[in-house]
Amino acid sequence: MTTAVLVGARPNFIKAAPLWHSLSHLPHVRPLLLHTGQHRQPDMCDVFFEELGLPAPIRCFTADDAQSRPCRRSALAAAIEPLLRTLRPDWMIVIGDVTTTAAGALAAHRAGIPLAHVEAGLRCGDPHMAEEQNRILADHLAQVLFATEPAAVANLMREGIAPERIHLVGNVLIDALLQILPTAERKSPADIISHYAQPEQLLPLPSVWNSGHVLCTFHRAENVDYPDRLQNLVQLLLDVSRQAPVIFPVHPRTAQKLQHSSLWTKLCACPTLALLRPVPYSDMICLQKNSRAVLTDSGGIQEEATVLGVPCLTLRPSTERPITLEYGANVLLSPDQPKTVITWLKHFWTTTLPPAVRPPLWDGRASERIAHILATHAPQHAALPLSLQPTLLQSTPIT
C-alpha cells in the first residue's frame, strides 16, 4: 500500500515526522513525502527535515506565489493534482489547517485519491479565519478523519459526517513533542538567544535570560495584518517586558509586517525583549519548557504548553482546541487589554499550579494508531454528499 503524506509549512513538517516513521515501520506500507513549498526558506523548512529525520521529499512546487489565499490554494492544488494522477497512492494524507492542507484535499478529490485528514474536526467558530475554512474544506472532502479530542468528534458529527469515518486517535503533535523533548532538555535558552538573535539587536548579558522568561509568538492574520492590532500587540510585549524578560521568535510573515513600520525599531530597542530568527523545533520546545508563561495565537503551542505544564495566554477570542482550556493552564485574552494580560501573568506566577495532566490519548502513540487504521482500511473514494458540494465548490475557486 502506498500513502502520500503532504507537507508544505512548518507545522506540517513537525506533525508529519512521527506519522512518517510509523508508516515506514509497517512492512506492507510505502510512504511518500510530498512537499508543496509553502514554506521553503531554510530556517522554516530544511532545518526541520534534518532535525526530525524526514527524507528528501517529492517536490510539487508552483511558480505562482500569488498573495491571496484562494489563488495560492488553487495554484498549489493545480501543482499537486498531476503528481497524484501519476503516483496513484492508495491514500493521500493531509495534516492540520494550512493552505497546503486545503490544496491537497482539493487535488486528491479531483484526482480520485482517497483522502485522510489528520487533526480533523477542530473548530474555533470563526468562519472568516483562513485556518477554519481550510479545516472545514479538508474534513468534508476526506473519507477518513482523525481527531485529537472529543470536541472535534462532536463537531464533525454535528456537521453530518458519518461516525464510521471518524477516529479519535490522539495528537500527532504530542508524539513529536515527546520524541524531541530529551534533546530540548539538553539545551539552554541563553545559548539559543545568542545563536538566533536578530542582527539589529544588542542584547544584554545572558544572565538576564536565566531568571525566567515569557515566550511570545504570534503570526495569525487577524493579529498581524491590521496595523492597530499589531501596534497593540507590540505595546503589550513592551509592557510585559517590564515584568519579566520576553523571548520572541518572529515568524517571517510577522517580521515583514513589523519591519514595514517603526514597530520593529521599538522592539529592537528594548533591552529585556529578545527578537529571534525562526528556531528549530527542539529549541522552541526548550524555550517553552523553561518559560514562566507563553503568549501566543498558535494552536499547536497551546497543545504543547498543556503537556509541558506551562501557563498559556492565548491572544485570541476563541480557540479550536478547547481541551487545552480544560486540561491546561490556558486562558483566552484580548491583546487590546494589556492590564488584564499582566494580571493573569502575575496570577500564574504567584499560584502553585497542579501537575500537568495529559488529555486522553495524548500519549505519544497517535501516529501508530493512524498508521494501523490506514493499513487495515480498504481505500474507498466516496463523492461528497450533494448537499455539501455547491457550498464548498462555490467558496473554493479552482483554476
FIGU-332092 format. One record per residue (C-alpha): residue in one letter; x, y, z. Coordinates in steps of 0.5 Angstrom, whole numbers, plus 500, padded with zeros to 3 digits. Layout:
BEGIN
<node "a"; <X; Y; Z>>
...
This chain:
BEGIN
<node "m"; <500; 500; 500>>
<node "t"; <503; 507; 498>>
<node "t"; <501; 513; 502>>
<node "a"; <503; 520; 500>>
<node "v"; <504; 525; 506>>
<node "l"; <503; 532; 504>>
<node "v"; <507; 538; 508>>
<node "g"; <508; 545; 506>>
<node "a"; <509; 549; 512>>
<node "r"; <513; 549; 519>>
<node "p"; <507; 546; 523>>
<node "n"; <506; 540; 518>>
<node "f"; <514; 538; 518>>
<node "i"; <513; 537; 526>>
<node "k"; <507; 533; 526>>
<node "a"; <509; 529; 519>>
<node "a"; <515; 527; 523>>
<node "p"; <512; 522; 528>>
<node "l"; <507; 520; 522>>
<node "w"; <512; 518; 517>>
<node "h"; <516; 514; 522>>
<node "s"; <510; 510; 524>>
<node "l"; <508; 509; 517>>
<node "s"; <515; 507; 515>>
<node "h"; <515; 501; 520>>
<node "l"; <510; 498; 517>>
<node "p"; <512; 492; 513>>
<node "h"; <507; 493; 507>>
<node "v"; <506; 501; 507>>
<node "r"; <511; 505; 503>>
<node "p"; <510; 512; 505>>
<node "l"; <512; 518; 500>>
<node "l"; <513; 525; 503>>
<node "l"; <510; 531; 498>>
<node "h"; <512; 538; 499>>
<node "t"; <509; 544; 496>>
<node "g"; <514; 549; 498>>
<node "q"; <509; 554; 502>>
<node "h"; <515; 555; 507>>
<node "r"; <521; 553; 503>>
<node "q"; <527; 558; 506>>
<node "p"; <532; 554; 510>>
<node "d"; <530; 556; 517>>
<node "m"; <523; 555; 516>>
<node "c"; <524; 548; 512>>
<node "d"; <531; 545; 512>>
<node "v"; <532; 545; 519>>
<node "f"; <526; 541; 521>>
<node "f"; <527; 536; 516>>
<node "e"; <534; 535; 518>>
<node "e"; <532; 535; 526>>
<node "l"; <526; 531; 525>>
<node "g"; <529; 525; 521>>
<node "l"; <525; 527; 515>>
<node "p"; <527; 524; 508>>
<node "a"; <528; 528; 502>>
<node "p"; <521; 530; 499>>
<node "i"; <518; 530; 492>>
<node "r"; <517; 537; 491>>
<node "c"; <511; 540; 488>>
<node "f"; <512; 547; 488>>
<node "t"; <509; 552; 484>>
<node "a"; <512; 558; 481>>
<node "d"; <506; 562; 483>>
<node "d"; <507; 566; 489>>
<node "a"; <500; 569; 489>>
<node "q"; <499; 573; 495>>
<node "s"; <491; 572; 496>>
<node "r"; <490; 566; 500>>
<node "p"; <485; 563; 495>>
<node "c"; <489; 564; 489>>
<node "r"; <495; 561; 493>>
<node "r"; <491; 555; 495>>
<node "s"; <488; 554; 487>>
<node "a"; <496; 554; 485>>
<node "l"; <498; 549; 490>>
<node "a"; <492; 545; 488>>
<node "a"; <494; 545; 481>>
<node "a"; <501; 543; 482>>
<node "i"; <499; 537; 487>>
<node "e"; <494; 534; 482>>
<node "p"; <498; 532; 476>>
<node "l"; <503; 529; 481>>
<node "l"; <498; 525; 485>>
<node "r"; <495; 522; 478>>
<node "t"; <502; 520; 476>>
<node "l"; <503; 517; 483>>
<node "r"; <496; 514; 485>>
<node "p"; <497; 513; 492>>
<node "d"; <492; 509; 496>>
<node "w"; <492; 514; 501>>
<node "m"; <493; 522; 501>>
<node "i"; <494; 525; 508>>
<node "v"; <494; 532; 509>>
<node "i"; <495; 535; 516>>
<node "g"; <493; 541; 520>>
<node "d"; <490; 547; 517>>
<node "v"; <495; 551; 513>>
<node "t"; <494; 553; 506>>
<node "t"; <497; 546; 504>>
<node "t"; <492; 542; 507>>
<node "a"; <486; 545; 503>>
<node "a"; <490; 545; 497>>
<node "g"; <492; 538; 498>>
<node "a"; <485; 536; 500>>
<node "l"; <482; 539; 493>>
<node "a"; <488; 536; 489>>
<node "a"; <486; 529; 492>>
<node "h"; <479; 530; 491>>
<node "r"; <480; 532; 484>>
<node "a"; <485; 526; 482>>
<node "g"; <480; 521; 485>>
<node "i"; <485; 519; 491>>
<node "p"; <482; 517; 498>>
<node "l"; <484; 523; 503>>
<node "a"; <485; 522; 510>>
<node "h"; <485; 529; 515>>
<node "v"; <490; 529; 521>>
<node "e"; <487; 534; 526>>
<node "a"; <480; 534; 524>>
<node "g"; <474; 537; 527>>
<node "l"; <478; 543; 530>>
<node "r"; <473; 549; 530>>
<node "c"; <474; 556; 533>>
<node "g"; <467; 558; 531>>
<node "d"; <470; 564; 526>>
<node "p"; <468; 562; 519>>
<node "h"; <473; 568; 517>>
<node "m"; <479; 565; 519>>
<node "a"; <483; 562; 514>>
<node "e"; <485; 556; 518>>
<node "e"; <478; 555; 520>>
<node "q"; <476; 555; 512>>
<node "n"; <482; 550; 511>>
<node "r"; <480; 545; 516>>
<node "i"; <472; 545; 514>>
<node "l"; <474; 544; 507>>
<node "a"; <479; 538; 508>>
<node "d"; <474; 535; 513>>
<node "h"; <468; 535; 508>>
<node "l"; <473; 532; 503>>
<node "a"; <476; 527; 507>>
<node "q"; <474; 519; 507>>
<node "v"; <478; 518; 514>>
<node "l"; <478; 524; 519>>
<node "f"; <483; 523; 525>>
<node "a"; <481; 527; 531>>
<node "t"; <485; 530; 537>>
<node "e"; <480; 531; 542>>
<node "p"; <473; 529; 544>>
<node "a"; <470; 536; 542>>
<node "a"; <473; 535; 535>>
<node "v"; <469; 529; 534>>
<node "a"; <463; 532; 536>>
<node "n"; <464; 538; 531>>
<node "l"; <464; 533; 526>>
<node "m"; <458; 529; 527>>
<node "r"; <454; 536; 528>>
<node "e"; <456; 537; 521>>
<node "g"; <453; 531; 519>>
<node "i"; <460; 527; 518>>
<node "a"; <458; 519; 519>>
<node "p"; <461; 517; 525>>
<node "e"; <465; 511; 522>>
<node "r"; <469; 516; 518>>
<node "i"; <472; 519; 525>>
<node "h"; <477; 516; 529>>
<node "l"; <479; 519; 536>>
<node "v"; <487; 518; 536>>
<node "g"; <490; 523; 540>>
<node "n"; <495; 528; 538>>
<node "v"; <501; 527; 533>>
<node "l"; <504; 534; 535>>
<node "i"; <505; 531; 542>>
<node "d"; <508; 525; 539>>
<node "a"; <513; 530; 536>>
<node "l"; <514; 534; 543>>
<node "l"; <515; 527; 547>>
<node "q"; <520; 525; 542>>
<node "i"; <524; 532; 541>>
<node "l"; <524; 533; 549>>
<node "p"; <530; 530; 551>>
<node "t"; <534; 534; 546>>
<node "a"; <531; 540; 548>>
<node "e"; <532; 539; 556>>
<node "r"; <540; 539; 554>>
<node "k"; <539; 546; 551>>
<node "s"; <540; 553; 554>>
<node "p"; <535; 559; 553>>
<node "a"; <541; 563; 553>>
<node "d"; <545; 559; 548>>
<node "i"; <539; 560; 544>>
<node "i"; <538; 567; 544>>
<node "s"; <546; 568; 543>>
<node "h"; <545; 564; 537>>
<node "y"; <539; 566; 534>>
<node "a"; <538; 574; 536>>
<node "q"; <536; 579; 530>>
<node "p"; <543; 582; 528>>
<node "e"; <540; 589; 529>>
<node "q"; <539; 588; 537>>
<node "l"; <544; 589; 542>>
<node "l"; <542; 584; 548>>
<node "p"; <545; 584; 555>>
<node "l"; <549; 579; 559>>
<node "p"; <546; 572; 558>>
<node "s"; <544; 572; 566>>
<node "v"; <538; 577; 564>>
<node "w"; <535; 570; 561>>
<node "n"; <536; 566; 567>>
<node "s"; <531; 569; 571>>
<node "g"; <525; 566; 568>>
<node "h"; <522; 569; 561>>
<node "v"; <516; 570; 558>>
<node "l"; <516; 567; 551>>
<node "c"; <512; 570; 546>>
<node "t"; <510; 568; 539>>
<node "f"; <504; 571; 534>>
<node "h"; <503; 570; 527>>
<node "r"; <496; 570; 525>>
<node "a"; <493; 575; 520>>
<node "e"; <488; 577; 525>>
<node "n"; <493; 580; 529>>
<node "v"; <499; 582; 525>>
<node "d"; <495; 584; 518>>
<node "y"; <492; 590; 522>>
<node "p"; <496; 596; 524>>
<node "d"; <492; 598; 530>>
<node "r"; <492; 591; 533>>
<node "l"; <500; 590; 531>>
<node "q"; <501; 596; 535>>
<node "n"; <497; 594; 541>>
<node "l"; <501; 587; 541>>
<node "v"; <508; 591; 541>>
<node "q"; <506; 595; 546>>
<node "l"; <503; 589; 550>>
<node "l"; <510; 586; 549>>
<node "l"; <514; 592; 552>>
<node "d"; <509; 592; 558>>
<node "v"; <510; 585; 559>>
<node "s"; <518; 586; 559>>
<node "r"; <518; 591; 565>>
<node "q"; <515; 585; 569>>
<node "a"; <520; 579; 566>>
<node "p"; <525; 578; 560>>
<node "v"; <521; 577; 554>>
<node "i"; <523; 572; 548>>
<node "f"; <520; 573; 542>>
<node "p"; <522; 568; 536>>
<node "v"; <519; 572; 530>>
<node "h"; <515; 569; 524>>
<node "p"; <518; 571; 518>>
<node "r"; <511; 574; 516>>
<node "t"; <510; 578; 523>>
<node "a"; <517; 580; 522>>
<node "q"; <515; 583; 515>>
<node "k"; <510; 587; 518>>
<node "l"; <514; 590; 524>>
<node "q"; <519; 592; 519>>
<node "h"; <515; 596; 515>>
<node "s"; <513; 600; 521>>
<node "s"; <517; 604; 527>>
<node "l"; <515; 598; 531>>
<node "w"; <521; 594; 529>>
<node "t"; <526; 599; 532>>
<node "k"; <522; 600; 538>>
<node "l"; <522; 592; 540>>
<node "c"; <530; 592; 538>>
<node "a"; <531; 598; 543>>
<node "c"; <528; 594; 549>>
<node "p"; <534; 591; 553>>
<node "t"; <529; 586; 556>>
<node "l"; <526; 583; 550>>
<node "a"; <530; 578; 545>>
<node "l"; <528; 578; 538>>
<node "l"; <530; 572; 535>>
<node "r"; <530; 569; 528>>
<node "p"; <526; 563; 527>>
<node "v"; <529; 557; 531>>
<node "p"; <529; 549; 530>>
<node "y"; <524; 545; 534>>
<node "s"; <528; 543; 540>>
<node "d"; <530; 550; 541>>
<node "m"; <523; 552; 541>>
<node "i"; <521; 547; 546>>
<node "c"; <527; 549; 550>>
<node "l"; <524; 556; 550>>
<node "q"; <517; 554; 552>>
<node "k"; <519; 549; 558>>
<node "n"; <524; 554; 561>>
<node "s"; <519; 560; 561>>
<node "r"; <514; 562; 566>>
<node "a"; <509; 563; 561>>
<node "v"; <507; 563; 554>>
<node "l"; <504; 569; 550>>
<node "t"; <501; 566; 543>>
<node "d"; <496; 566; 538>>
<node "s"; <498; 559; 536>>
<node "g"; <494; 553; 536>>
<node "g"; <500; 548; 537>>
<node "i"; <503; 552; 542>>
<node "q"; <497; 552; 546>>
<node "e"; <497; 544; 546>>
<node "e"; <505; 544; 547>>
<node "a"; <504; 548; 553>>
<node "t"; <499; 544; 556>>
<node "v"; <503; 538; 556>>
<node "l"; <509; 542; 559>>
<node "g"; <505; 545; 564>>
<node "v"; <507; 552; 562>>
<node "p"; <501; 557; 563>>
<node "c"; <499; 560; 556>>
<node "l"; <496; 566; 555>>
<node "t"; <492; 566; 548>>
<node "l"; <491; 572; 545>>
<node "r"; <485; 571; 541>>
<node "p"; <478; 571; 543>>
<node "s"; <477; 563; 541>>
<node "t"; <481; 557; 541>>
<node "e"; <479; 551; 536>>
<node "r"; <483; 547; 542>>
<node "p"; <478; 547; 548>>
<node "i"; <481; 541; 551>>
<node "t"; <487; 546; 553>>
<node "l"; <482; 550; 557>>
<node "e"; <480; 544; 561>>
<node "y"; <487; 541; 562>>
<node "g"; <492; 546; 561>>
<node "a"; <493; 553; 564>>
<node "n"; <491; 556; 558>>
<node "v"; <487; 563; 558>>
<node "l"; <484; 567; 552>>
<node "l"; <485; 574; 553>>
<node "s"; <485; 580; 548>>
<node "p"; <491; 584; 547>>
<node "d"; <488; 590; 547>>
<node "q"; <487; 589; 554>>
<node "p"; <494; 589; 557>>
<node "k"; <493; 590; 564>>
<node "t"; <489; 584; 564>>
<node "v"; <494; 580; 561>>
<node "i"; <499; 582; 566>>
<node "t"; <494; 581; 572>>
<node "w"; <494; 574; 569>>
<node "l"; <501; 573; 569>>
<node "k"; <502; 575; 576>>
<node "h"; <497; 571; 578>>
<node "f"; <500; 565; 575>>
<node "w"; <507; 567; 578>>
<node "t"; <504; 567; 585>>
<node "t"; <500; 561; 584>>
<node "t"; <502; 554; 585>>
<node "l"; <500; 550; 579>>
<node "p"; <498; 543; 580>>
<node "p"; <502; 538; 576>>
<node "a"; <501; 537; 568>>
<node "v"; <496; 532; 566>>
<node "r"; <496; 530; 559>>
<node "p"; <489; 529; 556>>
<node "p"; <486; 522; 554>>
<node "l"; <490; 519; 548>>
<node "w"; <496; 524; 548>>
<node "d"; <501; 519; 550>>
<node "g"; <506; 519; 544>>
<node "r"; <502; 514; 540>>
<node "a"; <497; 517; 536>>
<node "s"; <501; 516; 529>>
<node "e"; <502; 509; 531>>
<node "r"; <494; 509; 531>>
<node "i"; <493; 513; 525>>
<node "a"; <498; 508; 521>>
<node "h"; <495; 502; 523>>
<node "i"; <488; 505; 521>>
<node "l"; <490; 507; 514>>
<node "a"; <494; 500; 513>>
<node "t"; <488; 496; 515>>
<node "h"; <482; 500; 512>>
<node "a"; <481; 499; 505>>
<node "p"; <481; 506; 501>>
<node "q"; <475; 508; 498>>
<node "h"; <474; 514; 495>>
<node "a"; <467; 517; 496>>
<node "a"; <464; 523; 493>>
<node "l"; <461; 529; 497>>
<node "p"; <454; 529; 499>>
<node "l"; <450; 533; 494>>
<node "s"; <448; 538; 500>>
<node "l"; <455; 540; 501>>
<node "q"; <458; 540; 494>>
<node "p"; <455; 547; 492>>
<node "t"; <458; 551; 498>>
<node "l"; <465; 548; 498>>
<node "l"; <466; 549; 491>>
<node "q"; <463; 556; 490>>
<node "s"; <468; 558; 496>>
<node "t"; <474; 555; 493>>
<node "p"; <476; 558; 486>>
<node "i"; <480; 553; 482>>
<node "t"; <484; 555; 476>>
